[in-house]
Amino acid sequence: LEVAKRREEAAETLDALLQAVEGHEETLAEVPTTKICTLPASEQLLARLLQQVAPLTELRERCKWVLFILRFDTMSAQLEKDLAAAIAASGNIKNSVYLRQFLEAILQLGNFVDPGRKATMGITL
C-alpha cells in the first residue's frame, strides 16, 4: 500500500512538472544535450523527457493515464461500496411498510379531495 501511494505521488509530481513547463517546452526541448547537465534536476528531467520520449501533450496524456491506472483499484473499491449502499437503500425503500402506508394515505387523500376525476390534475391548497 505504501509503495502504491508513493507511485501515485510520483506520477502527480511529474504531472505538476509537466503542467508547469507548458508554454516553455520548446526552450527545454532545444537545450543542447551537452548543456542539459548544467540545468537544475527538474529541468534536466523535463528536457530529457521532451527530447527523448515524446512531446509535452503526449507526456501529459500518458501521465493522466498512469494516474488513472494507479487510482483505479481505489476508485473501483469506493464505487463498489457506494453501489452496495445504494442497493441496500433501494431495498429498504422497496420493502418499507411505512412508506407504502404513507403513499397509500396520499393516494386516498387525493381520491377524497378529487373524487369525480379519473385523471388527477393536481391539488391547489
Protein Blocks (a to p, Z undefined) as FASTA:
>chain_A
ZZmmmmmmmmmmmmmmmmmmgoplmmmmmpcfklmmmpcfklmmmmmmmmmmocfklmmm
mmmmmmmmmmmmmmmmmmmmmmmmmmmmmmmmmmmmklmmmmmmmmmmmmmmmmmbmbdf
bdcZZ
